[in-house]
Amino acid sequence: MRAQIMAIGNVTPDSFYAGSRLETADAFSAWAESSIEAGADILDIGGCSTRPGSIPADEEEEWRRLEPALAAVRTIAPEAQLSVDTFRAEIARRALESFGTMIINDISGGDEAMYAVVRAYRVPYIWTLRGDLQLPSRHPELHDIDLILDPGFGFTGGTGNDYECLRRLDSLRAYGRPVLIGVSRKSMVYKPLGLTPETCMTATMALQFYALEHGATILRTHDVAETKQVVRLYETLMGTPPAPLSEGEKGIGD
């Protein structure tokens, strides 16, 4: 399976990385166009920050933010694979009802209401394990859902746990599901190096390459063009014919 790239876009004023904050429909349109041009396979759109210490927007505010962003992206890229980043079943239902099939990316680990929505609409569901890599084996009742497994970096209980989880990433191969890795510019990357979210892109790329070696199939990233280069080098190393260059990649480094 070729690794896919998921671009991060947030309709929020308080996401931990300022570079992902896109607060107008025009900004989202430009982000979608540039992300696709740079090689993104999936556009992940969130309207409620879940960074540690944040106060989540209420449900109506989350939808007020999301609706114009999703509409803008559907208008300029109607065929793009979308993902909505929400832990609320009602927001997921509204997004699917209003804008059609998309991935539901739920950092909470889900509940019965969310599972009912993704079953009813038969859409892929990113199940965040929050560091418990044995969780799928204990919940066979969810195996009828089109699951994408996310270890949940940043939600495991600390940097040490994040790295222990990353070291055990290979164990997720046993479930035969796609594995999403979201380490982009997170504290597990910048804190050990004394950096900030703004200055840790190179370190992020190192961990993403490691993740590809150990079973990751989707990389969720703030930096699409650079992540695309990581994927292409990994494919070259593994002897996999790389996908053709996108228009956005042509000329990079020439």
N, C-alpha and C positions, 0 to 999 in steps of 0.2 A: 504494500500500500504506500503510495506517495504521501509524504508529509504535506499537510495543508497549513496555510497561514491564516490566522484570524486576526483582523485588525481591530484595535480597541478605539471606540469613540464614546465619549460620555457627555450627556446633556446635563451637566452638573457644574455648580460653582465651586465644589469642594473635593473633587477626586484627588487622590494623593499626588498624582503627577499632573502638573499644570498643562503639559503639552497635550493631554488627552481631552481637555475641557473644550467643548464646542457648543456654544450657547445659542446659536441661531440656525435657522434652516439653511441659510446660505453657507454658513461654515460647515454644516454637515454635508451639503452637496459637494463642496470643494474637497472635503476629507474623503468622501466616498470615491470620487473620481480619481484623486491622487493615489488612494490606497489600492484600487483596482489596477491602475496603471503600473504601480510598483510591484504587483504580484499577489495581492490578497485574494484568497479564495472565499473567505467568509468575512462579513462586516458585523461586528458585535456592538450593539448599541445599548447603553445603560442610562437610566434616568434617576438613579438613586445611589449615592456613594455608600459603599460598605467598608470604607477604610476604618481601621481601629480608632475608636473614640468619636467617630462621626455620629450625628443624630440623623437617622434616616428621614427623608422626605415622606410626608404622608401619601396615601394611595392616590388621591386626586392630583396632588402636585407631581407625583411621578408620572402619571399619565399625561398631564398637561405638558410636561417636558418631552415625553417620548413621542406623542402622536405627530407633531409637526416634523420631528427628525426622521421618523420612519416614513412619513409621506414624502419628504424631500428625497430620501435615498431611493424609494420605490420609483419616483418620477424620473430621476436621472440614470438609474441603473435597475430597470424593472426585472432583469433576469438574475441579479446578484443574489447569492445565498446570504440571507440575513440571520442574525441571532439577536434575541432580545435578552438582556442581562437583568433578570428580576427574580426576587424570591417570593413574589406575590402571585397566587394562582389567578386572581381576577385580572391583574395586569397582563399576564400571559394570555388569558382568554380574549381580552380586548384586542391585543396585538394580532392574534391569529384570526379573529373574526374580521378585523378591519383591513389587514394587510396580507393575509394568506399565509401559506406554509413558511415556517421559519424554525430555527433551533431555539429551544428554551434553555437558557444558561442560568442555573439556579445555584448560587453559592451556599444556600442554607442547608442543603442536603434533602430538602423537600418535605412534604407532608401529604396526607391523603388527598387534600384538595388539589394540590399541584399534580400529583400522579394521575388523578382523574382527568384533568385537563389534557395532559399530554397523551393519555390513552384515547380520549375522545377525538382528538384532532390528528392522532397518529403521526406525531412529529418527533424528531430527535430531541433527547433530553440530556443535558449535561448534568450528571449526578456528581456533586462535590462530596468527596469522602471525608474531608476535613482531617486528613492524616490517618484514617483507619482503613488501610488497604485491604483488610479482610472483610470489610462491610458487605461487598456483593455476595460473598459466600453465605452470609447469614440472612439474606433477603431474596430468596429465589422467587418470591411472588412478584418482584419487579422485573424479572427477566423477559417478560412479554413486552416491555417498553424498549424502544430503540435507544439504548443507553450509550452515552459517551462518558467515560470515566475521567474525573478530574481529581487528583490527589488532594487538592485544596491548599496549595502553598500560601502562607499568610494566615491560614485559619487552623493550623495544627497545634498551636499552643506555644510558639516561639521558634527562633531561628534554629536552635539545636534540633528540634523536632522536624523542621522543614528539611534539614539536610539528611536526617535519618530516613525520612520519607523518600527523598530523592535517591539515596543509596539503595533503597528497596524497590525502586520503580519497576524493575524487571518482573516483579511478582504479579503485576497487573496483566501481563501477557496471557496468563492462564485463563482469563475470563473471555478472551476472544473478542473484545470490544475496542473501539477506537479509544485512545488515551490522549487527553488534552493536558498540556502543560502551560501554566500561567505563572512564570517567574519574572516577567518583564518589569524591570526597574523597581522590584519590591525590596522590602527591608532585608530579606535574606541575602540579597545580592549586595546592597550598598553598606549595610551596617558592619559586616566583618572587614570591609576595606576602608572604613572611615569616609565614605563618599555620601552622595545624596541621590535622590531619584533622577536628578538632572544630569549627573556625571557618571552614571554606572552602565551606560549602554554596552561598552565593550565587555564588561563582566557578565552582563545579561547574555550576550551572544555565546560566551564560553559555556554557561550552564545549559543554554538551549542545544548546543552541539552535543553535550553529554546526554541530555534527555533523548535526543534522536537515537543515539547509540544504544539506549536502554529502553526503547519501546514507544517513545512518544510518536503520535501520528498527527497531532494538531498542535501548533505553537501559537499561543495567544500573545500578541505583541503590540507595543506602541510604535515599533520601528520596522515597518514592513519591508522596505528595500534592503535593509541590513540583514533582517531575518531571512529573506529570500536568498541572499548570498550564502548564509549558513546552510540552508537546505541544499543549495546547488553543490556546495563543497562536500557535504555529507554524501549526496548521491554520487558524486565523482569518486569519492573514496571507496564507496561500496560497489562501484562498477555499474551503477544504475544509470542508464541514459537520462540525463537531465531534461526537464521540460524545456521547450523553446523559450528564449528570452522574451519577456514582455516588452512593450514599447518603452516603459519606464526604466527598464534595466539596460536597454541598449545604450552603449556609450559610457556606462559607469566604469571608471578606471582606465579608459582608453588613453 
